[in-house]
Amino acid sequence: MRHMQQLYKIIFFSLLIGLSFAANAEVYKWVDKSGRIHFSDQPPLNQKSENIELDEIVTYSSAVIVKNDSSLNEESDGENRSTKNSRRKKVIMYSATWCGVCTTAKNYFNKNKIPFKEFDIDKSRKGKSDFKKLKARGVPVILVGKKRLNGFNIPKFESIYRS
């Protein structure tokens, strides 16, 4: 019986060690000749790739209004206007092409004729830089005046856009 317990312990610790290697896998990103972006756990042969840290950027799974400590979207920049029927505020969104929530937000803005400026955090130097300044951990990040929304849902966006 004691021999079996030792065998189970060895199997258990072997599994733990094996899982720790799997959790530490690398992800590579590259663009093919057609301009398509690919992700893989193996680097491509004969092609330049970028090692991606997956825990750096995520898609926000819920929308949260947070304090905007940044001056990246100030209302005093002259681009915000009030009209008789509606207030137009400057909307800036930091997004990524792989983010479905970002696509949902863009579609909502376009459908409702809400003007916005978009910065892709993977493709735009300014997008990457601003994303770091915002100390964001996921996308989308939406700035409306001095207000910030991490993630997107219509009621929370409307609450900061219409206020």
Stockholm file with secondary structure:
# STOCKHOLM 1.0

chainA/1-163         MRHMQQLYKIIFFSLLIGLSFAANAEVYKWVDKSGRIHFSDQPPLNQKSENIELDEIVTYSSAVIVKNDSSLNEESDGENRSTKNSRRKKVIMYSATWCGVCTTAKNYFNKNKIPFKEFDIDKSRKGKSDFKKLKARGVPVILVGKKRLNGFNIPKFESIYRS
#=GR chainA/1-163 SS CHHHHHHHHHHHHHHHHHHHHHHTCCEEEEECTTSCEEEESSCCTTSCCEEECTTTCEECSSCEEEECCCCTTCGGGSCCEECSSCEECCEEEEECTTCHHHHHHHHHHHHTTCCEEEEETTTCHHHHHHHHHTTCCEECEEEETTEEEESCCHHHHHHHHCC
#=GC SS_cons         CHHHHHHHHHHHHHHHHHHHHHHTCCEEEEECTTSCEEEESSCCTTSCCEEECTTTCEECSSCEEEECCCCTTCGGGSCCEECSSCEECCEEEEECTTCHHHHHHHHHHHHTTCCEEEEETTTCHHHHHHHHHTTCCEECEEEETTEEEESCCHHHHHHHHCC
//
